[in-house]
Amino acid sequence: MADAIADDEPEEEEKGSSPLMAVVFILVAALLAGGVGFGVGQTLFAPMIAGADAPVAQETGPQAPNAADGGQGSDDGYGADEDGHGADSETSLRGLDFASLEVLELEPITTNIGVPSDVWVRMELSLAIEPVDEEEAIDPVMIEAIHADFLAYMRTTRLQSLALPSGFQHMVTDLESRAALRSGGIVKRVFVKALLLE
């Protein structure tokens, strides 16, 4: 009977050490995870933190203050104006004065896209153009050429390229560059009023 009692005691000691081993294992795993996280954070974010503390280089280009105008910037919509902080309220982020541009609506475009070919698209577009003189009129042949170019572009577009917001922005940028080429620089912006896919 004494042997039976002696055999029971070691089993109880082994069961008592099991939770202690689990706690030690969890502590070692937590310290290891913390060390790995710290190392990865130092590797990834140290250049950003060091770059934030670095002195800013002297500005050059169209946004740099000009000594000729007292360091206030120019009237091109980039530097500081006499109204303060950048530009007039009528000037956009691209440096265009939208108050002086005319908006011309195009006929809606309805066609199937390139891939998949069973998906149809309907677009309603407007062009922001430079104002023309009273004697000159907007050339309707040029507007039709821009419209036909947009139609041809949409026939080659893939549905996957329009799925993301960046794809939509790339499409608008492509349309703007095509319109600027077709118009000789008269078209400044293309506005997408509606884009429906079916």
PEGI-V435071 format. One record per backbone hydrogen bond with DSSP energy under -0.5 kcal/mol. CO is the residue of the C=O (numbers start at 1). NH is the residue of the N-H. Records with the same first field share a line. If there is no record, write none. Layout:
CO: NH / NH
This chain:
1: 5
2: 6
3: 7
4: 8
5: 9
6: 10
7: 11
8: 12
9: 13
10: 14
11: 15
12: 16
13: 17
14: 18
15: 19
16: 20
17: 21
18: 22
19: 23
20: 24
21: 25
22: 26
23: 27
24: 28
25: 29
26: 30
27: 31
28: 32
29: 33
30: 34
31: 35
32: 36
33: 37
34: 38
35: 39
36: 40
37: 41
38: 42
39: 43
40: 44
41: 45
42: 46
45: 49
46: 50
47: 51
48: 52
49: 53
50: 54
61: 64
66: 69 / 71
67: 70
69: 72
81: 84
85: 87
88: 91
90: 98 / 99
92: 95
96: 92 / 98
97: 100
98: 101
100: 131
102: 104 / 129
104: 127
108: 110
109: 123
111: 121
115: 159
116: 119
119: 113
120: 198
121: 111
122: 196
123: 109 / 125
124: 193 / 194
125: 106
126: 191
127: 104 / 129
128: 188 / 189
129: 102
138: 140
139: 143
140: 144
141: 145
142: 146
143: 147
144: 148
145: 149
146: 150
147: 151
148: 152
149: 153
150: 154
151: 155
152: 156
153: 156
154: 114 / 157
157: 114 / 115
158: 161 / 162
159: 162
160: 163
164: 168
165: 169
166: 170
167: 171
168: 172
169: 173
170: 174
171: 175
172: 176
173: 177
174: 178
175: 179
176: 180
177: 181
178: 182
179: 183
180: 184 / 185
186: 130
189: 128
190: 192
191: 126 / 193
194: 124
196: 122
